[in-house]
């Protein structure tokens, strides 16, 4: 077993201890996956919904999210429901995924911080007819994510900041921020610089080229 799958199988044991309705399984090709039920609790810790899911390990885990599927055909395979055609969940935008993974991911943290909120949102959509805090699809969703990460609301500003981060080393703490705000770097885009510089630079370049299409 190679390193990503070995890591996944090891972390699966911890995940099962936190989510006891999940089980570690082995596919016919000897690759591990998690399968079972996830329970949704309301604000009073009372169960109000339940989903049957399967969580599969990608070949570049933990640089990418595991693939999560709903296995009872409850949710439509439709991008408007944030589900790809093959059935796996579109949990967040690529840039949010890259930043989250770069900070360090485990199966337990992934389920707790990504999968459960996603399923809560699906249950809300079933009941109310719309998602809470929904991102747009495609490039527009990536841009919305970057607006939040960089705390700016201008496409050209986002693009120039990303190009700077991609091309340049970390500024000194006392220098003026590269965004042009006239604030010191450490009080402005220090956190955003570290978050975006920590992801694979080929991925960051891909985001820049995608934004350039705007």
Order of alpha helices (4+ residues) and beta strands (2+ residues): alpha-beta-beta-beta-beta-alpha-alpha-alpha-alpha-alpha-alpha-alpha
